[in-house]
């Protein structure tokens, strides 16, 4: 083996590096991927146009014609869930990635630079944290109008302070390690310090945080939809579907049960996946 | 011979690792302890000495189990008892003095309440009587203000006092056996003497047997009657202190002893005229905290000046808090000094690290004490060594790979180790990698901050040999910071003695014992334990001197 190939051989194939994970994690990943695919192809495979009233009855049970029954207006629930995936999965994933990326980057930079920068940034984000999340959503949607990019940015803005605090606390601990001091004494830039020395060491807890924050975002998105600030009718995200069909609860209508199941599968599988990531990613200190 | 107090036969302790594999930690150990006898368990880290000591209380660390063998203490068979019966035994028949007294005391409770806790738990005596007994013990352990020290909180007494208080805690239930688990390892040498003396006196008074766990032969020689040398969970040699010291039969014991022998350093005789000193420091001041009028709140270094010629080595000795490490950090620019000059190779260094050029930074490299925290656990050894090569010398690809292998070879590690992560290496190997990283920069000066302190004696001796060899090959200079005088003696030409942030004396290393003038240097040098059983009892130190300087 030449020197070059042996270095390259370290990079690929998850299994040989020990990035193997167990069945529970794989199921979680499979469900997430399933919903991600639905989010993309949902409107194409939906049997009926999601906004159209297709039956004369309402809150009907499951049938061969309408798999998950009809909703309170006689629209096909199955089609509406497939369509809703685009909003719930898409908006939440986009928002959670913006949140965690921004929070972790700012947190690490604050930890490494410290001093005034850290102080000012932390207090600013604390102030942002002080605004109740739904109120913040209300104001920003009222001011900027309700569109999907606005929703994503609003949700991200609500959760950035939390992600920042968490990442900063982790990074501050790693920052005091001797290997970071050695790198600093070598004359490395801040970018190198955060990307190569600190980030790999906080990755595990940050991913766990991402899972929790994803669920919070799904819930706040549903809350905003409930207030009529989220996804606008005739479209609806899953939270919106639950809310608009809530009267069907007393009939045991599938129209309210299936959107709930959809939310549950997504949030639980995200956590199943995060909790069962390969040990090498979750606990890098070993 | 009388019936032994403790007899351990064929003790086996095993553990299950995270991956579910069974490992045997203690592999069939047998020994006896006579009443009133002090037995030392000595060995390197991982030799099982603490595991054996804990098993005498019937206790094993989480995940470990006693798999076989018997432990008998007095009339009770510890291995056959239930956990509840063992709990009855602890504190009354057998007790424990931990390594870190600071961690063993609850900071929110008064010392007296914690010392007499055992009497309350086992209902041994009324509180007033227990307190009287505690005061008696405080007096026997030579604690200051024995009548009132109990009403203080743990943070209000010094580390050495706290260690003696934890011995009082162990002795209050009049146990038959006291287990000392490296009780002086974390203490400064001047403090250690007082603690050892107190232990010795108190144990002689109580008549209890003792087990003393340590890695330090010189300390053990002062306090133990018999020594058991352990390695890899097996007894290597067992014998009287005199026999082990003077006529060791096992090769491992000899290795331990030889690591102890003072090897005086003779620097490579290069008498050619050197143009300028490799490092010169003038009136260096540094400190921590808020800056006010250009001076920080907590001033640590006060007007430190020295110079070191190229190719020679400087030792910096002192106790904890003397500012040794701060000196290294100030020179490296990690903690920018607020006054004074640092000249490396004749070039003045700006105080702030960020303002120094790459070339200036390359010339001096710093190596830290704990290789565990100095190597990023997520990077492979190859990546750790490759980074300075790319950073300082712009090496890439195959050329860099070749240099990494070369560096590993220099520190006597196999090339294949570059694919491993730091967690997969032993302590000595990690320290070698740590050192190789500094070498990768091709520096002229290496600041070594206590690099051998966390290592076992034998491993540390090997590292020192390595440093010397590399110096001959690469024309390096070392600034060697240590609290251990024998290591400094082994590698340095000159020695700075530091006390409370000031250099109190600069000496030549070869005759530092004879020529030390300053009272603190003399106290420090005389406090280093010697491999001589009579050293402690014959040691005389001027009490005035001790009062003035030792932070007891």
Interface residues (C-beta under 8 A of the other chain):
Chain A: X2 X3 X4 X6 X7 X10 X177 X178 X179 X181 X182 X183 X184 X185 X186 X187 X188 X196 X197 X200 X201 X284 X285 X286
Chain B: X332 X333 X334 X353 X356 X358 X361 X365 X366 X368 X370 X373 X374 X375 X376 X377 X378 X379 X380 X382 X387 X388 X391 X392 X397 X398 X401 X402 X405 X419 X423 X437 X441
